[in-house]
Amino acid sequence: MSGFKNAIRNRREGLRGSPIDPAIIALNRARLWVMGKISNTGYATLARFSRTATYRHNDIILKYMVDSGLEFKRVRNRGQEFTRTALENRLKKSGVFYDIGANIGIFTLPAAYIVGEEGRVVAFEAAPANFNRLLENLELNNLTNVTTFGLGLSSENTTATLYRPTNRLGEGGHSLLNTGVPHGGVSTILLARLDDLVELWNLPTPDLVKIDVEGAEMDVLTGMSKLLDDPALTHIVCETKVAGPRVDPELVTEFTITAYLGEHGFVEEMRSPAGSGEHYDIMFTRG
């Protein structure tokens, strides 16, 4: 088990993955500059001078590094209002939040602000480039109450191939499934059971967990079965796929996830409007 812990430590402290091609970053900056010139919305200033975008909501003010239109869109929380509202309504001062599939920190940073210095956020992001950006955004905002893991969560401790849909920072379609669709590349990543990480690193039990891992949600839940039975965990926000002809048969559907969480005492409280027509974000509450 010590070797496994050392592997995780290496991923947390230095082995953060391959750098993004500078040419890609330069191209994305140019695209933002052109978008700003055309639409006159301030994108040009954002890209040419500050490279940061500001997130403002209620009394929360945070800054994010941006090098692509996709990152800017994520900072603006477009299409992610359901999860943002769930965090704001359920997270409290001194609370604990796990962000599984943290991307560049769109929910990690506001959650860290909400729970405050006496609270704790634990963020997991498997995609190396997004994980690097997450660390940059945490440093940019001087947030010290966040523990980060540059790995994926699963039902076993192993390694796997992560398929990147594109090389854009902030991309959220990374998957362990090779669907045969052309992709932006692959990365070898470490996978770990959440129950093991909680024990190894003495992590606090969360009040709320968010899971968005592109079809691997059931593997994540299986690897956290002990945590699911801890009464301190009261809410889970999980992306689920809708069963149907357009959904990859390898993906676990909402029925499987709902049934599994039901075995651990959770019931559906509310769900988002269907995003792309193929998935929902569902909030589960301990019954």
Secondary structure, 3 states (H helix, E strand, C coil): CHHHHHHHHHHHHCCCCCCCCHHHHHHHHHHHHHHHHHHCCCHHHHHHHHCEEEEEECCEEEEEECCCHHHHHHHCCCCCHHHHHHHHHHCCCCCEEEEECCCCCCCHHHHHHHHCCCCEEEEECCCHHHHHHHHHHHHHCCCCCEEEECCEECCCCEEEEEEECCCCCCCCCCECCCCCCCCCEEEEEEEECHHHHHHHHCCCCCCEEEECCCCCHHHHHHCCHHHHCCCCCCEEEEEEECCCCCCCCCCCEHHHHHHHHHHCCEEEEEECCCCCCCEEEEEEEEC
